[in-house]
Amino acid sequence: MLILKLAVEILILWVCYILYMAILVHRRGPLGGIFFYPKCVQDRTVELGCGGGRNAGALLKRWPDAKLTAVDYSALSVEKTKAYNREQIAAGRCTVLQGDVKSLPLADESFDLATAFETVYFWPGLTACFTEVCRVLRPGGTFLICNESDGTDETGLKFEKIIDGMKCHTVEELSAALKAAGFSGVTVDHFANKPWITVLARK
Ligand SMILES: C[S@@+](CC[C@H](N)C(=O)[O-])C[C@H]1O[C@@H](n2cnc3c(N)ncnc32)[C@H](O)[C@@H]1O
């Protein structure tokens, strides 16, 4: 009887955990993907194509001991990221740089984790840019890509036609470019019923 009660309690806890994760992903969009990878080392994170800096802020909140460098080639994005993360910058945990992913202003092997949320669509030459990401990661470091388009969905393909230079890559294209750039152990999670993808690669 006691064992049965214990089993039911464990089952309830497990269901609550799954529901919690589902709500997290639903609320946070692709950034939710990162919550499924608590084991990747993130002490020194570089957030590429950081836009307004909200994901940088969420990562700093998620990992309070980590330091993060945010990079974007747009001066406006750099300013917005600085404003959004001003407290973390003052605390010495966040640095924001203007730079292009095709030639990052960062030292070799200086990061544990590189993240790219909704940005690789715009990168000029996937393999060359991924090679640059590989350069700044330490051996064993992780590269995480989150996209809301898997390169086959109607919305993504519609945006491709409207936005000059945008390309919604398929999982196969991303995996091939990552491998050509020197990454291994590429894994892809595809969100059920949505074209959201999380791609993880190891250096
Ligand atoms: C759709 S926004 C996504 C912003 C942010 N990552 C997010 O999820 O909210 C794409 C961002 O990537 C940046 N970006 C595009 N190409 C880039 C490049 N070659 N180097 C650096 N940043 C780039 C853009 O300036 C823009 O801020």
The ligand as an SDF file (V2000), in Angstrom:
LIG
                    3D

 27 29  0  0  0  0  0  0  0  0999 V2000
   15.1250   38.4930  -36.0180 C   0  0  0  0  0  0  0  0  0  0  0  0
   16.3770   39.2970  -35.0780 S   0  0  0  0  0  0  0  0  0  0  0  0
   16.5030   38.2170  -33.6610 C   0  0  0  0  0  0  0  0  0  0  0  0
   17.0210   38.9290  -32.4680 C   0  0  0  0  0  0  0  0  0  0  0  0
   17.1580   38.0970  -31.2110 C   0  0  0  0  0  0  0  0  0  0  0  0
   18.1210   37.0380  -31.3440 N   0  0  0  0  0  0  0  0  0  0  0  0
   15.8190   37.5220  -30.7820 C   0  0  0  0  0  0  0  0  0  0  0  0
   15.5860   36.3350  -30.8770 O   0  0  0  0  0  0  0  0  0  0  0  0
   14.9860   38.3290  -30.3510 O   0  0  0  0  0  0  0  0  0  0  0  0
   17.8770   38.9380  -35.9560 C   0  0  0  0  0  0  0  0  0  0  0  0
   19.0770   39.6780  -35.4070 C   0  0  0  0  0  0  0  0  0  0  0  0
   20.2650   39.1390  -35.9960 O   0  0  0  0  0  0  0  0  0  0  0  0
   21.1430   40.1970  -36.2770 C   0  0  0  0  0  0  0  0  0  0  0  0
   22.0630   39.7730  -37.3420 N   0  0  0  0  0  0  0  0  0  0  0  0
   21.7300   39.3470  -38.5820 C   0  0  0  0  0  0  0  0  0  0  0  0
   22.8180   39.0440  -39.2820 N   0  0  0  0  0  0  0  0  0  0  0  0
   23.8840   39.2640  -38.4780 C   0  0  0  0  0  0  0  0  0  0  0  0
   25.2840   39.1420  -38.6440 C   0  0  0  0  0  0  0  0  0  0  0  0
   25.8170   38.7300  -39.8110 N   0  0  0  0  0  0  0  0  0  0  0  0
   26.0870   39.4480  -37.6030 N   0  0  0  0  0  0  0  0  0  0  0  0
   25.5500   39.8760  -36.4340 C   0  0  0  0  0  0  0  0  0  0  0  0
   24.2320   40.0200  -36.2090 N   0  0  0  0  0  0  0  0  0  0  0  0
   23.4000   39.7250  -37.2250 C   0  0  0  0  0  0  0  0  0  0  0  0
   20.2200   41.3480  -36.6840 C   0  0  0  0  0  0  0  0  0  0  0  0
   20.8330   42.6200  -36.5940 O   0  0  0  0  0  0  0  0  0  0  0  0
   19.0690   41.1690  -35.7190 C   0  0  0  0  0  0  0  0  0  0  0  0
   19.2620   41.9060  -34.5300 O   0  0  0  0  0  0  0  0  0  0  0  0
  1  2  1  0
  2  3  1  0
  2 10  1  0
  3  4  1  0
  4  5  1  0
  5  6  1  0
  5  7  1  0
  7  8  2  0
  7  9  1  0
 10 11  1  0
 11 12  1  0
 11 26  1  0
 12 13  1  0
 13 14  1  0
 13 24  1  0
 14 15  1  0
 14 23  1  0
 15 16  2  0
 16 17  1  0
 17 18  1  0
 17 23  2  0
 18 19  1  0
 18 20  2  0
 20 21  1  0
 21 22  2  0
 22 23  1  0
 24 25  1  0
 24 26  1  0
 26 27  1  0
M  CHG  2   2   1   9  -1
M  END
$$$$
